[in-house]
């Protein structure tokens, strides 16, 4: 990692971190499905009494979120298996965060980054709600960074993101 106006370093993605990121992205949807299914089951129970539909909805309100949180992340990682485990080049400058995977480069402008959080083995960048109702997140693996470099990376991401995206409206 360089100590200039920009940060540049290399890291490597990890299947376990990718699953954790997928679970983090699916959590709001899974909670909505679970709470909605259970609320509908309670409402039907109060109206109709304990019949098969109520039991099915209550079961679905519990079972569907568990499937979403336990099965779907593994399937997503398996689908993107050819991209996971490869080296990633990361460059952070005044334009935003640039990541290079093989021959493709992706740039996230500072205005796209809504929040920055440190999670186990990675820094999670939340990009907010995207068209089509998808909550977009991405991460930067930090396994190859020492604690001082990780702290500096997090501070730079948070300060630049905060300065450009969390400023009070004028």
Secondary structure, 3 states (H helix, E strand, C coil): CCCCCCEEEEEECCHHHHHHHHHHHHHHHHHHHHHHHHHHHHHHHHHHCCCHHHHHHHHHHHHHHHHHHHHHHHHHHHHCCCCCCCEEEEEECCCEEEEEECCEEEEEEHHHCCEEEEECCEEEEEEEEECCCEEEEEEEECCCCCHHHHHHHHHHHHHHHHHHHCCCCC
